[in-house]
Amino acid sequence: MSNIKALREDRGLSQSQLARKMQMTETTIRNWEHGRTGVEWFERVARLCEILNCTPNDLFGYEEVSKDDPET
């Protein structure tokens, strides 16, 4: 199983709150937490980043988001 549930709970978020922030359904979050649907993709991205010695942001060309950003 993934660490998504523990990390979400550690940050005081419900599945519904995380889903809203991610702009996806609560079912998607639930599936991730139970190791279904999409988790394999995350594992592949993590492995690719490990091999290429980069972050997912580097891999996909995303800019780092500031923790002070009101959009997050």
C-alpha positions in Angstrom: 0.0 0.0 0.0 1.0 3.6 -0.6 1.7 6.2 2.1 -0.9 8.5 0.7 -3.4 7.8 3.5 -0.9 8.3 6.3 0.5 11.5 4.7 -3.1 12.9 4.1 -4.1 12.1 7.7 -0.8 13.6 9.1 -1.7 16.8 7.3 -5.3 16.8 8.7 -7.0 16.3 5.4 -10.0 14.1 4.7 -10.3 12.2 1.4 -12.9 14.7 0.3 -10.6 17.7 1.1 -7.7 16.2 -0.7 -9.8 15.4 -3.7 -11.0 19.0 -3.9 -7.5 20.3 -3.7 -6.4 17.9 -6.4 -9.5 18.6 -8.5 -10.4 14.9 -8.7 -12.9 12.6 -7.2 -12.9 11.1 -3.7 -13.1 7.7 -5.3 -9.7 8.3 -7.0 -8.1 9.2 -3.7 -9.7 6.2 -2.1 -8.3 3.9 -4.9 -4.8 5.4 -4.5 -4.9 4.8 -0.8 -5.8 1.1 -1.4 -3.2 0.6 -4.0 -5.5 0.5 -7.0 -5.7 2.6 -10.1 -2.7 4.8 -10.9 -0.4 3.7 -8.1 1.6 1.7 -10.5 2.1 4.9 -12.6 3.5 6.7 -9.5 5.8 3.8 -8.8 7.1 4.0 -12.4 7.6 7.8 -12.2 9.4 7.4 -8.9 11.7 4.7 -10.4 12.3 6.9 -13.5 13.3 9.8 -11.3 15.6 7.6 -9.3 17.3 6.4 -12.5 17.5 9.9 -14.0 18.4 11.5 -10.6 15.7 14.1 -10.9 12.4 15.1 -9.3 9.0 14.6 -10.8 8.9 18.4 -11.3 12.1 18.1 -13.3 10.7 15.3 -15.3 7.5 17.0 -16.3 8.8 20.6 -16.4 6.7 21.9 -13.5 7.9 24.8 -11.5 8.2 24.4 -7.7 5.2 25.8 -5.9 5.8 28.0 -2.9 4.2 26.9 0.4 3.1 30.5 0.7 1.2 30.3 -2.5 -2.5 31.0 -1.7 -3.6 28.6 -4.5 -2.3 25.5 -2.6 
